[in-house]
Amino acid sequence: MPLVTLCVRPQRAAARAEYASFLSETGLDEGALQFHDLTREPLPADAFERWSGFLIGGSPFNVTDDDKSDLQLRVEADLEQVAAAAAASRTSALFTCYGIGVVTRMLGGEVSREFPEPTGPTPVWLTPAGVNDPITAAMEDEFVALSAHKEGSGTVPPGAVLLATNLACPVQAYRVGDRLYATQFHPESTPLPFTERMSFYRDGGYFSVGDYDEIAGRVLATPIIEPARMLRSFVRTWG
């Protein structure tokens, strides 16, 4: 069975750009890594029979949003179905950025606005558990990733094993069981596509509009290599 990227970005151009990054960094084609837009179609009833595993991208949604639309509530319920199935080892899933918040809340953890990171490169290092994990061990012990988020967590939720951390947002990656992974950073992002994605969210509150060129320049000047190793390791193991 193929894998699938579950899209949770309402903006079509941003959604397709993110999917292109997942294809590029996994090395898979559209047959092996399919695309399903949760903002336009609910999770299919046969999702766990149709796909062998799930890659969940980012979103302008936030778990800590006060006034959630019906769409956001339904998207989060769909993502929780996938997370629960992966936690029970009925499928495999890698949640990123917004997705880690959905998983953390579902597991009874705390997500807050106390741990944002500015748009751009962020240093990350593996914990001892991360160094020995079959998926994150593919990365160097210390690396740089791309991130942009308004919320995060200071501790992992119950039942999770912390795999990667940094000072700004202590929970950068964790594992639940052996088939559910979540990252705060973007494992599919490399510099040029990331700056192009930034352009879709100039007015999204992630950075001042006038700072776009400076941030984009800093992103483009930073080699980003290691995060995709985690993504490819996940696909090789659970694809």
C-alpha positions as a Python dict, from the first residue, in 0.01 Angstrom:
ca = {
    (1, 'M'): (0, 0, 0),
    (2, 'P'): (119, 357, -58),
    (3, 'L'): (187, 621, 202),
    (4, 'V'): (-13, 944, 208),
    (5, 'T'): (55, 1307, 290),
    (6, 'L'): (-240, 1453, 480),
    (7, 'C'): (-264, 1821, 397),
    (8, 'V'): (-401, 2060, 661),
    (9, 'R'): (-327, 2388, 479),
    (10, 'P'): (-639, 2561, 341),
    (11, 'Q'): (-428, 2762, 90),
    (12, 'R'): (-407, 2548, -226),
    (13, 'A'): (-73, 2685, -348),
    (14, 'A'): (91, 2632, -8),
    (15, 'A'): (-58, 2283, 11),
    (16, 'R'): (79, 2176, -325),
    (17, 'A'): (419, 2328, -247),
    (18, 'E'): (439, 2134, 79),
    (19, 'Y'): (345, 1810, -98),
    (20, 'A'): (619, 1875, -354),
    (21, 'S'): (868, 1905, -67),
    (22, 'F'): (754, 1575, 81),
    (23, 'L'): (794, 1407, -258),
    (24, 'S'): (1137, 1555, -311),
    (25, 'E'): (1278, 1476, 32),
    (26, 'T'): (1136, 1123, 57),
    (27, 'G'): (1241, 1037, -298),
    (28, 'L'): (898, 886, -362),
    (29, 'D'): (669, 944, -660),
    (30, 'E'): (301, 1032, -649),
    (31, 'G'): (203, 667, -668),
    (32, 'A'): (404, 571, -360),
    (33, 'L'): (323, 890, -165),
    (34, 'Q'): (-31, 1006, -233),
    (35, 'F'): (-197, 1334, -139),
    (36, 'H'): (-518, 1387, 56),
    (37, 'D'): (-641, 1734, 145),
    (38, 'L'): (-817, 1717, 481),
    (39, 'T'): (-930, 2078, 451),
    (40, 'R'): (-1150, 1977, 158),
    (41, 'E'): (-1227, 1609, 217),
    (42, 'P'): (-1268, 1428, 551),
    (43, 'L'): (-1052, 1130, 637),
    (44, 'P'): (-1191, 838, 434),
    (45, 'A'): (-1361, 560, 626),
    (46, 'D'): (-1114, 312, 475),
    (47, 'A'): (-804, 528, 538),
    (48, 'F'): (-619, 259, 733),
    (49, 'E'): (-685, 1, 463),
    (50, 'R'): (-603, 243, 181),
    (51, 'W'): (-267, 374, 310),
    (52, 'S'): (20, 206, 494),
    (53, 'G'): (127, 522, 676),
    (54, 'F'): (72, 896, 710),
    (55, 'L'): (288, 1207, 682),
    (56, 'I'): (117, 1512, 827),
    (57, 'G'): (235, 1861, 730),
    (58, 'G'): (200, 2201, 888),
    (59, 'S'): (-87, 2449, 893),
    (60, 'P'): (-179, 2808, 979),
    (61, 'F'): (-414, 2652, 1237),
    (62, 'N'): (-305, 2636, 1602),
    (63, 'V'): (-420, 2391, 1864),
    (64, 'T'): (-443, 2684, 2108),
    (65, 'D'): (-671, 2894, 1883),
    (66, 'D'): (-968, 3029, 2079),
    (67, 'D'): (-1240, 3045, 1815),
    (68, 'K'): (-1202, 2740, 1593),
    (69, 'S'): (-1406, 2702, 1278),
    (70, 'D'): (-1606, 2388, 1210),
    (71, 'L'): (-1342, 2302, 951),
    (72, 'Q'): (-1057, 2320, 1200),
    (73, 'L'): (-1247, 2115, 1456),
    (74, 'R'): (-1317, 1845, 1198),
    (75, 'V'): (-955, 1844, 1075),
    (76, 'E'): (-828, 1802, 1430),
    (77, 'A'): (-1072, 1517, 1494),
    (78, 'D'): (-950, 1343, 1177),
    (79, 'L'): (-586, 1387, 1279),
    (80, 'E'): (-662, 1246, 1623),
    (81, 'Q'): (-802, 933, 1457),
    (82, 'V'): (-471, 883, 1276),
    (83, 'A'): (-265, 956, 1586),
    (84, 'A'): (-468, 713, 1798),
    (85, 'A'): (-429, 439, 1538),
    (86, 'A'): (-52, 494, 1519),
    (87, 'A'): (-20, 500, 1899),
    (88, 'A'): (-197, 163, 1898),
    (89, 'S'): (43, 36, 1626),
    (90, 'R'): (-241, -7, 1377),
    (91, 'T'): (-61, 223, 1132),
    (92, 'S'): (245, 448, 1123),
    (93, 'A'): (242, 828, 1127),
    (94, 'L'): (480, 1121, 1136),
    (95, 'F'): (316, 1446, 1250),
    (96, 'T'): (498, 1776, 1198),
    (97, 'C'): (462, 2135, 1328),
    (98, 'Y'): (89, 2195, 1390),
    (99, 'G'): (44, 1819, 1399),
    (100, 'I'): (265, 1771, 1704),
    (101, 'G'): (28, 1995, 1898),
    (102, 'V'): (-272, 1785, 1797),
    (103, 'V'): (-96, 1467, 1912),
    (104, 'T'): (27, 1622, 2237),
    (105, 'R'): (-320, 1744, 2332),
    (106, 'M'): (-478, 1410, 2241),
    (107, 'L'): (-233, 1230, 2470),
    (108, 'G'): (-312, 1462, 2761),
    (109, 'G'): (-10, 1690, 2729),
    (110, 'E'): (3, 2069, 2739),
    (111, 'V'): (37, 2295, 2435),
    (112, 'S'): (83, 2668, 2496),
    (113, 'R'): (199, 2992, 2340),
    (114, 'E'): (502, 2996, 2571),
    (115, 'F'): (733, 2816, 2328),
    (116, 'P'): (719, 2986, 1986),
    (117, 'E'): (1014, 2994, 1747),
    (118, 'P'): (1077, 3262, 1486),
    (119, 'T'): (1065, 3173, 1120),
    (120, 'G'): (1395, 3036, 997),
    (121, 'P'): (1680, 2805, 1101),
    (122, 'T'): (1678, 2665, 1454),
    (123, 'P'): (1942, 2452, 1628),
    (124, 'V'): (1825, 2111, 1749),
    (125, 'W'): (2001, 1826, 1926),
    (126, 'L'): (1908, 1467, 1990),
    (127, 'T'): (1850, 1332, 2338),
    (128, 'P'): (2017, 1002, 2438),
    (129, 'A'): (1693, 830, 2339),
    (130, 'G'): (1701, 1008, 2004),
    (131, 'V'): (2059, 899, 1937),
    (132, 'N'): (1944, 538, 1976),
    (133, 'D'): (1604, 560, 1813),
    (134, 'P'): (1577, 366, 1484),
    (135, 'I'): (1432, 670, 1303),
    (136, 'T'): (1612, 973, 1448),
    (137, 'A'): (1947, 795, 1471),
    (138, 'A'): (1976, 867, 1098),
    (139, 'M'): (2057, 1230, 1188),
    (140, 'E'): (2368, 1385, 1336),
    (141, 'D'): (2346, 1440, 1713),
    (142, 'E'): (2330, 1819, 1658),
    (143, 'F'): (2175, 1976, 1350),
    (144, 'V'): (1988, 2274, 1210),
    (145, 'A'): (1623, 2253, 1105),
    (146, 'L'): (1366, 2497, 969),
    (147, 'S'): (1083, 2605, 1191),
    (148, 'A'): (804, 2861, 1225),
    (149, 'H'): (541, 2820, 1492),
    (150, 'K'): (340, 3013, 1750),
    (151, 'E'): (288, 2735, 2004),
    (152, 'G'): (475, 2442, 2148),
    (153, 'S'): (539, 2232, 2457),
    (154, 'G'): (785, 2232, 2743),
    (155, 'T'): (745, 1862, 2824),
    (156, 'V'): (636, 1555, 2631),
    (157, 'P'): (285, 1417, 2685),
    (158, 'P'): (226, 1102, 2891),
    (159, 'G'): (366, 793, 2724),
    (160, 'A'): (598, 979, 2486),
    (161, 'V'): (978, 951, 2462),
    (162, 'L'): (1163, 1278, 2396),
    (163, 'L'): (1393, 1239, 2095),
    (164, 'A'): (1507, 1594, 2017),
    (165, 'T'): (1512, 1927, 2196),
    (166, 'N'): (1645, 2283, 2203),
    (167, 'L'): (1633, 2581, 2437),
    (168, 'A'): (1352, 2779, 2271),
    (169, 'C'): (1105, 2493, 2241),
    (170, 'P'): (1212, 2192, 2450),
    (171, 'V'): (991, 1939, 2271),
    (172, 'Q'): (1127, 1916, 1915),
    (173, 'A'): (1054, 1549, 1849),
    (174, 'Y'): (912, 1249, 2031),
    (175, 'R'): (795, 893, 1976),
    (176, 'V'): (493, 709, 2114),
    (177, 'G'): (517, 330, 2096),
    (178, 'D'): (715, 235, 1789),
    (179, 'R'): (505, 380, 1507),
    (180, 'L'): (394, 729, 1607),
    (181, 'Y'): (644, 1013, 1564),
    (182, 'A'): (599, 1388, 1597),
    (183, 'T'): (831, 1680, 1524),
    (184, 'Q'): (802, 2052, 1593),
    (185, 'F'): (1044, 2134, 1309),
    (186, 'H'): (978, 2067, 941),
    (187, 'P'): (1163, 1753, 827),
    (188, 'E'): (1048, 1802, 467),
    (189, 'S'): (1168, 2162, 432),
    (190, 'T'): (1484, 2273, 257),
    (191, 'P'): (1585, 2640, 211),
    (192, 'L'): (1443, 2742, -126),
    (193, 'P'): (1100, 2576, -92),
    (194, 'F'): (1080, 2711, 264),
    (195, 'T'): (1128, 3070, 149),
    (196, 'E'): (867, 3018, -121),
    (197, 'R'): (626, 2885, 140),
    (198, 'M'): (703, 3188, 358),
    (199, 'S'): (560, 3408, 84),
    (200, 'F'): (216, 3247, 129),
    (201, 'Y'): (216, 3356, 494),
    (202, 'R'): (357, 3709, 479),
    (203, 'D'): (52, 3833, 668),
    (204, 'G'): (19, 3529, 892),
    (205, 'G'): (183, 3680, 1198),
    (206, 'Y'): (494, 3462, 1183),
    (207, 'F'): (720, 3756, 1099),
    (208, 'S'): (697, 4124, 1009),
    (209, 'V'): (630, 4171, 639),
    (210, 'G'): (930, 4402, 610),
    (211, 'D'): (1160, 4130, 745),
    (212, 'Y'): (1086, 3881, 467),
    (213, 'D'): (1400, 3949, 262),
    (214, 'E'): (1631, 3932, 564),
    (215, 'I'): (1480, 3607, 689),
    (216, 'A'): (1475, 3453, 344),
    (217, 'G'): (1839, 3543, 294),
    (218, 'R'): (1933, 3380, 623),
    (219, 'V'): (1738, 3065, 533),
    (220, 'L'): (1897, 3039, 190),
    (221, 'A'): (2245, 3076, 339),
    (222, 'T'): (2194, 2789, 587),
    (223, 'P'): (2261, 2428, 483),
    (224, 'I'): (1969, 2210, 593),
    (225, 'I'): (2057, 1843, 554),
    (226, 'E'): (1977, 1631, 858),
    (227, 'P'): (1597, 1664, 905),
    (228, 'A'): (1523, 1491, 574),
    (229, 'R'): (1731, 1195, 690),
    (230, 'M'): (1470, 1135, 958),
    (231, 'L'): (1192, 1159, 701),
    (232, 'R'): (1360, 909, 467),
    (233, 'S'): (1434, 673, 756),
    (234, 'F'): (1068, 680, 856),
    (235, 'V'): (961, 603, 499),
    (236, 'R'): (1210, 317, 464),
    (237, 'T'): (1097, 165, 793),
    (238, 'W'): (722, 210, 770),
    (239, 'G'): (650, 278, 403),
}
